[in-house]
Amino acid sequence: MGKDEIKKLLENSKKVLEQDYTNFENTIKNNLSSFKKKTLDQI
């Protein structure tokens, strides 16, 4: 495996991880908003 191949794999992995992190972050924000709304509705 050449340096270029390893570099490409690392770059692809970084992109995937960043996308996963963004999706996770958005999910958490949506869940938090939903929880706040449900809590306020109950009050």
Residue, then its C-alpha position, 0 to 999 in steps of 0.5 A: m500500500g503506497k503513501d497516496e493510498i493511505k492518504k486517500l483512505l485517511e481523507n475519506s475516513k475524516k470526511v465520513l467521521e465529520q459527516d457522522y459527527t454532524n448527523f449525531e449533533n443534529t440528532i441530539k439537537n432535535n431530540l433536545s428540542s422535542f424534549k423541551k416542547k413535550t415538557l412545556d406542553q405538559i406544564 
